[in-house]
Structure formats: C-alpha cells, structure tokens
Amino acid sequence: MGRRKKIVEQCERLMDKPEQIRNIAIAAHIDHGKTTLTDNLLAGAGMISSETAGHQRAMDTEEDEQERGITIDAANVSMTHKYEDTDYLINLIDTPGHVDFGGDVTRAMRAVDGALVVVDAVEGTMPQTETVLRQALREGVKPTLFINKVDRLINELQEGPQEMQERLQKVIREVNELVRGMDEEKYNEGWKVSVEDGTVAFGSALYNWAVSLPSMQQTGIDFGDIIELNREGEEGIAKLREESPLSDVVLDMVAEHFPNPLQAQPERIPTVWRGDDSTQLAEDMRLVNKDGEVVFMVTDIGMDPHAGEIATGRLFSGTLEKGQELYVSGTAGKNRIQNVGIFMGGEREDVERVPAGNIASVTGLKDAIAGSTVSSVEMTPFESIEHISEPVITKSVEAKNMDDLPKLIETLRQVSKEDPTIQITINEDTGEHLISGQGELHLEVITQRIERNQGIPVTTGEPIVVYREQVQGATETVEGISPNRHNRFYLTVEPLNDEIVEKVRLGDVSMDMPEQERREALQEAGMDKDTSQNVEHIHGTNILVDDTKGIQHLNETMELVIEGLEEALDDGPLAAEPVQGTLIRLNDARLHEDTIHRGPAQVIPAVRRAVHSALIHGHVKLLEPIQNVRIDVPNEHMGAASGEIQGRRGRVDDMYQEGDLMVVEGIAPVDEMIGFASDIRSATEGRASWNTENAGFQVMADNLQREKIMEIRERKGMKLELPQAVDYF
C-alpha cells in the first residue's frame, strides 16, 4: 500500500474524532519562511522526503509561485501527528505573505481555529505580521508564535546567548503588544504568547530544527547548545535536527495549544454568524454535530483541469457525502455534490464522506463563490468575509483576437469567483474589461494566469489608480425636482466621522444586523441617538437617514429614492468616482398623488441631481489612495531611499537603525508608487528591501485636484468642463 494512501486512511479514521482535530493556518510577513516551515511539517508527517524539505516548497503548486519564489494562493494539506500517545489530524492552510494576496489570508482564517504566526528573528514584526494577526483576531482565531531564522542571529550577527535571548524576547513583546492592542479581552483570557506556556517556539525552517520550553525540558538542549552546534557547521546542525526536529516541536505545540473544533465552535459561531442562536441548527454548529444539518462555509474556489471547480471550506455541522443536494446562499435552486475530498498539498484525494469539524474540498457546487454558505436547509448565511483593504489599482484587459472574447469574459467571471478581492467590470458596449486589485503584482499575476492557464493572449493597459470622492463640510438643504416638476426632495449632506466609516467598511455596522445592535454600534462610534434611529440605508461607506415625518406615499417610493441615491454615490459629481464617508439626510419630500407621476423616470433623476448638487455645496473633493512604505537599506543608501519617497509626493515619518540596516518609514500616494520597484533598485544599487501596505485614502492637495479630475474625465470620455458650482479649487 502506497504511503500516500496510508496517510489518507489515517486521516479518514481521525475525521470522526473532533477532539483530535486541529484546523490551523500558517501566516506571516512575506519571506519570513512559512512555506519552508510547511515543507518540514510535511516531511515530518512522511508526506515528502526530508532531504528536499525546505527547498521543495511543496505547497507552492503553481508554476508562477515557484518562479517568483512567493506564495500566491493559500494551499491546504491534511496530515497526522502523534503526540503523547494520541493521534491528531491536522488540517493546515499555508497562506501568502505578500500584501497583494492578503484576501487569501482573510478567507483562510474563516476556515481555521488557530494561526501559527511566523516571524523572522532578524527582521522582527513587520507590517504584514500586524495585518495577519489582525485578520486572525477579528475571526476569533487563536495565535501561537514561531520565531524563524534563529540561525541567522548566530551565523550572521554572531550573537551570544544573552543578546539572542534579548532579541527573541523583543519579538515576543512586539507580538503581544499587537494582540493586546487589537483585542484586550482575548489577551487577558490567555491569548498572549509566552515561552513559559509553551505557545512560542524558536528555530530554523531552512535547517529543520526547532526548540520550545517543553522540548528543551524533554531533550535538555538549551540556547548555549544551539549556538555551539550551529557553529560546528553541517555536523552540528545535523545533530540538532536529529535531536530536536522542527516538525515534532511545532506539531506538539499545535496539538497542545490550539483549540479543537468542540472548544472553538461555540466561541466562533457568534463571531461569524448572526442567525437565531436558539435554533437546532445553531446548536448543531456549536456541538459540531456530524448528524445535524449540513452547514459548510466556502473559503476558497480553485480550478482543476479535470474535476472543474473545487470549493474548499470549513464544515461546521453535518456530514458531506457524494450526491447530496445543497442550497448555496444567494442563489436559487440546489447544487448536487459530485465528489468530496481532502487536500494533500497540490493533490486532492477523494474520500467517502467528511464529517463536521473538518476542512473539506467539494466538486459540484457550481453556484458557490469564495464566501458562500452551503447548507442542507435554507438558513441565515454566515457574515460576509470582510477584506481589510480594498482594490486600489485597475488595468484594462483586452483579448488580442476577437474570437477569444467570449472565453475571456468567461475566464474573468471565473477569476472574480475565485478571488473576491478582485473586482471585474465588463463594459459590453466598448468591449473593455477592467480588473481592479490590491496592487501591481496582484494584477500582473492574474493576467499572466489568464494567458498561461487559459491560453488567451491578452493586452493590458497602463495601471489606473482608483480614486474616491468625499464631502468636506455640512450643507444647507438642497432641493431636487423631478423632470415633470410634480415631485420634490429636500436633503442635506455632511461628512461621517472616521470611526463610523471604519466600522461600516469592516462590516461591524450593516443593514443585515438587528436594528437595536446597529443603533448601539453607531452610537458607540459617535453618532447621536436620533440619527442612529432613522438610518434607512447603507451604501458603501455612506449612510442615508430618513428624517421625514408622515409623508404620504414615501414608503412605496423609498426603493426608487435609494436607487437614485446609489446611482449618485457610485458616480460622484467630480470625476464619476465612488463617493465615500457621507451622511445624507432626507429632510422632506413632496410627492404626486398618482403612482404614474412618481415612477422611476421621475424619482431617480430628482434624487440623483439633489445628491450631486448637495455634494458640490459641501465642497466635495477627490481622495487618492495612499500606501505605507517601509524600506530597509544600508546606511550609505539611506539618503537615496528617503529621496525616493519624498520625490513621489510622499513624506518620511521615521528613520531608525535596526541591526546593520537603516529603516525608513513613510507614506506615499499609490499613483506615484507605480514603477517604484525599478527606481528604488537603481537608486540603492539593488541593496534595498522594501514593502508597501495600503493605508486607505486621503484628500488630494488642492493645487492638484482640477488637473487630476480633468485627466480622469477625459479618460472616461466625460465632458471636460466641471459643473459651474465647483469654484473652490
């Protein structure tokens, strides 16, 4: 019997024992060693050869991942591990570290109960470390810490036991500060990581050794021994690897410190699901009842050339079997399951059934997208997966041959199903297709995959940056009159405070919430009581408040008012860019008696005009997306590095020494950062390493507003003169 088949059988045997299951994700900043670490865990479980572990990067199954040396897609694997005479089934997801693929990390966190956060001992916590921790804590996922590349402290920085321990303690402190800042309650409940508790391990994924306090007590190896063995070269490292192999130390920590589904689901269900918690269905999910109704949350959609679409996700209740007919949230009818399986790295192995508490992959769910709730009875879907950053860069994509157009449209639809952080706009009239994503690399990878995997030659346009429009001050009442002059709407607009905007953006305030809960959340964020009681609609990060009193026919007209409002907010008055962070108050309305005189052709233009006119009265301005920039560079190139930020309308916020490098931190507009990679390389002779992270939007300088607005209007084929009332630039 093949080794692989044997592992699959072991996994199947353990699937029914939720107390022996651990669902975990490995998350970290780019290049801190997640995929190398995963290789060693696979080798420890007997799934790949220990000779190639660390170099094979078995979880980077796509050609472009191997070429670029980075993880682009989250990859799943199921393995077994024996700890204190008990066998454990570990369902692991290896997630990307590059900021452009952060959406995969967010979705992976919905499927797991524990996150193994990897931090490079030399670099310490980095911007993306903070982001992945925030993603884990928001989903109610418990972190533990693995400090990687400890060998670099010994061999490169020549540190002794004392310095080394101080540096490692600093990393632990930084991680705990982040946890505490993000969720003090969980921090106090014991979610902080600590050496004494055994929730921190140290080691080298490349050389396949690790230690933790429990393992040191077991093997008697201490920091002095580690330094000595590392300095002995290959022989010493081989001895260290033999006596304290990485997979044993890390997987022991996983088995001991991460919650099993029985412990995790009662805590997590209220975080991710807002349905009625007194129902049998809610009880089945809390108890991980494999005999209950099926409740499956899809966190990832992938394509298999032979099996078609594969939906991977977490099964909270029930048992998945071939041939079941299940509902997919938001779509009509049912989908029939063709196959059920588990992942073994790049390969999928079919199994008879998968019970609750596991991560499963399923074919046949043709209507599902990443984020769908799939169930055997109709139910309240899970909370939508809120991605931390929004698309900031757009490119146009066109097929080189017209014959490929239908196939390209089909492929783009598939892309947006697989990756919800990508937004696709298909303009049927002009044949232009726009892809918006998290950054240049994100779009480059997507377009390359369309060419490589689908065989469609495409041409892409220059990157276009996505802007926003936002009102700057409160306005007097503005009147909107319908074309037949029989209907009038009176409204005002004002900016929302940042805290409310953030809550709406992250999904902590939405129209799907119970009204009372929504009111409390808005009041907590600073909205007054009366306003929070009259919230009628939320669109993007804009809120409509109905302040009218007893107006006849308004109830049946409200749907059209909302439609007009949404149209006006999707295409702002300056450059038809989306409006954000605005509170619109409907103060009064005069409506015609006859339904026929207050139809869509009358109400929608009246509201649209009123909103645009009010925004202009409130001095609406263009906002541009900005990025945090961090550059690590040798001393002599520090001036060139900071010059690169300042020369891009950016500002340098901080410079400090870290090890033998200088760190330059600042912010710069996304528009100016296009082409940054090649410029920073030539400015620093290729000695700089840098990363960027999206940091939201900020108002563009007044002297640049008119020029940029005209540039966008021209690109979109709009009239080149602004409305007369825009006289404030």
N, C-alpha and C positions, 0 to 999 in steps of 0.2 A: 504494500500500500504506500502511495506517494506521501511524502512529508506534508505537502500542502493539504491533501485530503484528510490526513490525520488531524491537522490543526483545525480544519473546518468542522470535523466531527466533535473535537473538544469544545469548540465554540458553541455548537448546537446543544451539546449536553448542558452547558452552563447558562444558556439563554433563559431557562425557566427559573433560575435562582436569582431574583433581583438583588438579594443581599450580597451576592458575589459579583455584581456588575459594577464597573466604573466607566462612566462616559466622560471623556476628557478632551480638551483641546490644548495644543501647544501654541503659544502666542508670544511674539516678541518683535522688537525693532528689526529692521532689515539687516541681514548679515550677522546677527548675534548667535546663529548656529542652530536654529530649530530643526531644519531638515536633516542636518548631520546627526543631531541628537536622535531624531526619529529613526534614522538608519540603524543606530546602535541598539535601540529598543527592539527593532525588527530582528536584528541579528540575535539578540538575547532570547527572543521568543522562537528562534530557529527558523525564521522565515526567509532570511537572506544570509549569505556567507559572511562570517565575521571578518574575513580578510578584506572584503571590499567595503564593509560598512564604514561610513564616514566619507567615502569618496563617491559611492554609487549614487547617492541622493535618490533612493528608490521611489520616494513619494513624488518627485518631480517627473511625472509620467509624460508630459507634453514635450515635444521636440524643442519648442522655443524656451521652455523653462531650463532645459539642460544647456542650451546655447547661451542664454543670458546669465545662467547661474543664480537665478532667483525663483522663488515660488510665486506662481501667478494664481493658481486655483487651489482652494482648500482640498486636501486629499484625505480619504477615510481609510482606516485599516482596523480590523478586529484581531486581537491576539490574546493568548492566555498567559498567566503568570502564577507561579506557586509561591505563596507567602505564608509562613507559619503553618505549614501542612494543609492549607486551604487553596484550592484553585480559583483564580479570578479571571473573569472575562473583561478585557479592557478594549473598549471601542474608542479609538483615538482619531482626532482630526488634526492634521498638520496644516496650519494656516499661513497665508502670505504675510510678509513683514513690510512690504513697500506700501506707502501711504495710498497710492493709486488703487490698491486692491483691498482697501480696508473693509469694503462691503462684505467680502467673503468671511472676514473675521467676525463681523457683527452677526452674520447668519449662522456661522458655526456655533457661536455662543448660545443660540437658542436651543441647539441640539444637545448640549453637554451640561454637566453639573459641576465640573471642576476645570480650572485653567492652570496649566503649568506655564508660568511666565519665565522666559529665559532672558537673562541679562548678561551682557559681555562684561567680564570683570574689569577690563581696562577702560572701556567707554562709559560704563555705569548706565543709569537710567537715561533714556533718550526720549524725544518727543513721541515716537510711536509706542514706546513702552507705556507711557501715560495713556495714550489712546486705547490700547488693547485692554489695559486694566479697567479703564472707564467702561468699555464695552462689556467686559465680564461682570462688573459690579451692577451695571444697570439691568442686566439679565438675571441677576441673583446667582451668579456662578462663583464658586469659592476659589481663591487663588492659592497656589504654593509657588515657591521660587527656586529656580535652578540657576546658579551663577556659573556661567560657562567660561571657557578660555583662561582658566586659572594658571595653566602652563605658561601663558604669556607674562604673567606677573613674575614668574621665576626666571624664565629664559631671556625675555626681552628687557624687563625692567629691573631684573636682578634684585628682587625684594627679599628681605629676610622674613622669618615667621611673624615678627611684631608688626612690620609695615603691612604685610599681607593681610593679617587679621584686621588691622585698622581699615584697610581699603574695602575688605569684604563687609565689615560692619557698616561702613558708609553706604554701600549699595542697599543693604537690608533696611537701614534707616530711611533711605530715599523712597524705597518701595512702600514701606509702612506709612510714611508721610502722605504718599499719594492715596493709599487705601483710606486713611483716616479723613483726608480732605474730601474724598468722594462719598464716603458712607460711614459716618462716625458710629452709627448704631451697630452695623455689622462689625466694625473694627473692635468695638467694645464687647461684642459677642464672641470674640476669639478668632476673627478672620485675619488678624495681623500675622505676618510670617515671622517665625523665630527659630533659631538654631536649637534652642532647648526643647521646643515642642516637636522638633523633627520635621518642620514644614519648609526647611531650607536645605538644599544640597549644593555641593560645590564640585566642579570637575572640569574635564576637558572632553568635549564630544568628539573632537578630532582624534584624540588618542585613547578614547573609550575607557576612561576611568572616572570614578566619582566617589565622594565621601559625604556622609551626613553624620550628625551626632550619634544616632543609633548604630550606623555602620562602623563608626570609629570605636564605639564601645565593644562591638562584636569582633572586629578584626585587630584592634589595638593600634591601628595606623593613625598617627597624628600629623599636624602640619610640618613638624620638623622632618618626619619620614618622607612626606610628599616632596619637600624641597630636595632632600638628599637623593631620592630615587629619580626625580626629574633631571638632576644634574649629572646622574650616571649615564644619561643618554638612553639609547634604544633598549638596553638590557633592563635598566631601572624602570623604564616606563612599562615594559612588558610584564615585569614583576607586579607593578602597581595595578595594571589592567587585570592580571590574574587574581590578585588578592581582593581587589575591590572594583569589580566590573560595573560600568555605568548602568547597564540595564537593571541589575539587581537593586542597586541603591535607589534609582529613580522609581522603578515599578513598585518596590516595597513602600516608598513614600506615597505613591498613588493609591495603593491598596489600603494603607493605614489611615491616610488623612483626607481623602476625598469622600464625599457622601455617596452612598449607593442610591439608586432611584427611590427606594422606600423612604429614605430620610429626606431626599432632595425634593421629590414632587409635591409633598404637602406645603413646602415653603415656596416653591417656584410657581405653582399653578396660579395663586392670587397675583403674582407679579406679571404673568404673561397672558392671563385670560380674565375677561370681565363678565363671564356668564353668571348664571344663578348658582351660587355655591351650595344651595340646599338640595340640588337635584341628584339623582342616582348617578348621572354622568360625571358630575363634579366629584362625587365620592369614588367612582371607579378610577378617575385620574389620580386622586390623592393616594389611593391604596395600591396603585399600579396593578389593577385587576386585569389579568390576562383573559378572563372570561367575560369581561364587560364589553360595552360597545367599542368599536374601533375609533380611536382618536389619534390621528397622525399629522404631525406638523412638518411640511416640506421646507427644508432649509437650503436645498441645492438642486439644480437641474443640470444634468450633463447629457451629452450626446454620445451614443455608442453606435459605430457604423453598422453593427449587426442587429443590436436589440432596439435601436431607436432611442427615444428619450428615457432617461433614468432619473427618477425622483428619489432623492435621499433625504432622510429626516429622522425625527425622534418620534417613537411610538409611545404615547403617554398611557394608553389604555387599550384593551382588546388584544386580538392576535391577527396578524396579517397572513392571509393564505391566498394561493393562486385562485383565480376565478371569482373572488369577491367583487360585488358591485358597490362602489362607494360614492358618496357625494363629495364634490370639490367646491369649497366656499366660493360664492360669487358667480357660479356658473349653473346652467340648468342641466337637468338630467344626471345620469350617473356614469362613472368610468369603471371599466372592468380591469381588474389586476391580471396581468399576463404572467408575471414572474416575481418571486420575492427572493432577495439575496442579501449577502453581506459583502463588504469590500475587503479585499486582501491587497492593499496598495493599489496598483493600477488595474488589477484583475477583479472581476466580480464573480462570486461563487453563488450559484443558486442553492437555496435551501427549501425545505418543505414549508416551513412556517417561521414567523418571527413573533414572539410574544412581547407584551408591554415592558417598557423599561429599557428597550434596546434602540440602537440606531440601525435603520434598515434601508435597503435600496429596492425600489419597486419599478417595474415597467408597466405601461398601460394607462398611466394617469395622464392622458393627452391634454386635459384642460388645466393641469396644475402648473403654477409658476412658483418660483422661489418665494416662500411666504404664505402659500395656500394652506388652509386647514382641510384635511381629508377625513371623512368620518362615515360611519355606517348609518347614522341618523342625522337629520338636519340639526345643526347646533350653532350657538354663537361662535363665530370664528375667533382664533387667537388674536391678540393685539398685533397690529402690523409691525414688522421689524423696522424700527426707525434707524436709518443710517446716519452716522454722525456728521458726515459732510455731504454737501450737495454738488451736482455737476458744475464745473466752472469753465470747462473748455469744450468747444464744439468744432467739429470738422464736417465738411460736406463729403459725401461718398457717392461716386457715380460708377456704373458699370462701363467698362471700355467698349464692350459690344452690346448693342441694344437687345440682342437675343437673350442676354443673361439677366435682363431687368427683372422678369418675374421671379427668377431664382434668387436674385439679390434681395428683393423685397421680403421673400420668404425667410431668407437667412437672417436679415435684420430683425424680423419679428422674433425669430428663434433666439437671437442674441439678447433681446430685451427680456425674454422669458427667463433665460439662464442667469442674467446679471441685472437685478433691478436698479443698480446704481448707474446703469447706462440709460440714457433717455434717447429714444429714436423718434424723429419727426419725419414723416414721409409726405412730401408735397406731390400729390398725384398730378397737379396741373403742370408744374415745371420739371417733374421727374427728378427733383433734387432731394437727396436724403441727408438729413443732418443727424450726426451721432454726438451726444453730449456725454462727457465723462469726467472722472476725477482729476485728470492731468494728461500731459502729452503722452507718457508711456502707456497709460491705460488705453488711449485711442489707437496708439501705434500697434499694440498687441492685438486688439480687436480686428483692425483692418488687415493685419498680416494673417490672422487666422482665417478670415473670410477668403483670402486668396489661396492660402495653403490647404485648408481643410475642405473648402467647397469648390476650389478650382475656378473661382470667378476673378478674372483680372479687374482691378478697380483703380480709379484715380481718386486721390483725396485732395481737397482744397487746403488752403492755409488754415492754421488753427484760428478759431474765432473765440473771443472771450465772452462769457455770459455776464451781462450786467443786470442791475436791479434799479427800480425807481422807488423813492420814498419821500413822503411829505415831510416838511421840516417844521411846520407850525400849525396851530389850530386855526380854523377858518370861521367866517360868518356863514349864515345859511345861504345855500345856493339853490336856485330853482331849476328843475329840468322839465321841459314842456314836450308833450308828445307831438308827432307830426300833425295830427288832426286837431291839436290845441285843446282837446277835451280832458286831458289828464295832466296833473302836475305833481311833481315830487319835490320835497324840500329836505335837503340834507346838509350835514357838516362833516368835515374830516379832521382828524388830529393824529399825531404820531403815537404809537403804543410804546410803553417803556420796554427796555431791553429784556427785562426779566420775563415779561409776558410773552414777548416774541420768542424767546428761547424755549419756554415751556410749550408753546404751540408747535414749534419746529421739532421738538423732541417727542411730540405726541403725548406729553403729560397733561395737555388740555386738548380735548377734541369733542366733536358733536356726538361721538359714539358713547361718551361717558354718561352715567346717570346725571341728571341735571344738578342735583344737590352737590355732587362731588366736583362737577365742573365749576360751579359757583365758588366753592371753597378754594379750589386751586387758583382761580383768577384773583380772588380777594387776597390770598396769601402773596400773590405776585404783585399786589399793589393796585388792583382795580377796585373802584368804590362799589359799595353794595348794590345800589340801584342799577348801575350799568351792568354788573355781572348777572343780574336777574333777567335782563332784557336781551341777552345775546341770542340772536336769531340764526346766525350762520357763520362758519369759519371757512375761509378760502385761502389756502397757502398759509401765510402768517398774518392775514388780515381778518378783522372781525367786524361783522355787521350787527349793529344794535338797533332794535326797533323801539324807539321812544314815543311812538304814536299812541293816541288814546281813542279807542272806539271808532275807528274809521270804517264805514260800510264798504263791503266788497274787498277790503285789503287782504283778508285771509286767502281768498281764492286767487288774488293777483300776486301774492308773495313769491310764488315759484318763478314768475316772469321777472319780478324785481331782482331776485337772486341771479337769474340768468344774465340780466343786463349788467349787474354788478360784477359777475365773474368775467364777462367779456371785457369790461373796462379795466379790471385789475390784471388780466393776462397780458393786455397790450397797453402799457402806460402811455400817457399823453406826449412824453418827450421823444421816445425812440421805440415805442411798441415793445419795451422790455417789461418783464413781470414786476408788479408793484409789491412791496413787502412792508410789514410792520405798521399798517394803517388801521385806525379805528374809524368806521363810517357810521354815523348816526342818522337814521331816518327819522326826522322830526315831525313831518306832516305829509299828507298826500290828499289830492282831490281827484276822485275817480268818477268816470261817467257811469250813469245808471246801467246802460246796456252793455252786456258782455261783449257784443260785437265791436263796440267802440273802444274797448280796453284790452285788445288782443295783443299777441306778441309783437306785431309790427308797430304798435303804438308804445307799449310799456318799455320794451328792451332799449330802443334808441333814446328814450327820455331819461332812463336811469343811467345809461352809458354816458350820455352827454353831461348829466349832472355830476357824476363821479369825476370825470375828466376835468370839468370846469372847477370843481372844488379842490382837486389835487393841485391845479395850477395856482389857485388862490392861496393854497397852503405852501407855495414855493417848492413844488416837487423837484427833487434833484436826482441826478444819476449816481448810483453807488457802484463801485468797482470791487471785484473780489481781490482779497489780499492773502498773502502766504507768510507764515513764519519761516524764516530761513536760519539754518544753523550751519556754519562752515568750520570744520576742524582743519587747521593748517599750520605748518611750521612757522616759527617766529618771523623768519625773514620775509615771508609772503603775506604777513598779516595786513599790511597796507593795501596790497593789491586786492586781497579778498574783501576788505571793508569797502574799497573803492568800487568793486563790482556791485555791491548792494546800493551804495549811495548814487552810483551812476544810473540806477534804474528807478529813480524816484522813491528809493527805499530809505529806511533810516536804521542806523545801527543802535541797538538798545544796550548791548552789554559785550564786553570783551574780557576774557579771563584765561588764566593758564590752567591746563589740565594735563598732568603728566608732562610729556615733552612737546605738547602741541598747544597752540592758542585756539580758543573757541571764540568765534564771532557770531553773535546772535542779533537778529533784527527782523524787520518785516519789509515786504516789497509787493507792489501790485502784480497780479498774475500776468497781466498783459505784457508787462516789462520783463517777465521771467522767461518768456519764450526764447529758446536758444541760449539760456543761461549755462547749460552743461558745457557746451564747447568753449564759451567765453571764459568760464572760471578755470577750465583746464589750461587754456593757453596763458591766462594771467598768472597762474601759480605753478607753471611748468608741470602740470599734472599731479602736484603734491597735495591738493586739497581733497577732502571728502566732505560731502555736504548732504543735507536733506531739507526738504520743504514740507510744510504741512498747511493745509487750507485753514485760514483763520477768519472766515466769514467775509462780510462786506463792509466797506467804509465809504463815506461821501467823497466823491472826487473833487479835487481842487476847482474852485470857481473858474479860474482862467482856462481850464482845460475842458469845461463842460460843453460849451457850444460846439467846439471843434469835434469832440468825440460824438456828440449827438448827431451832428451832420454826417459824420462818417458812417454811423450805423444806419441812419435814414437812407443814405444813398445805397448802401449795401442791400437794404431791404426793398429798394425800389419805391420809397415813400416820397411825398412832396418835400422839397428841400427848405420850405420856409416853416418856421415854428408858429404855433398859434400866437396871435398878437399879444395876448395877456402875459406871455413868457418874456418879461422885460427885466428879469432880475439877475441875468448873467452879465 
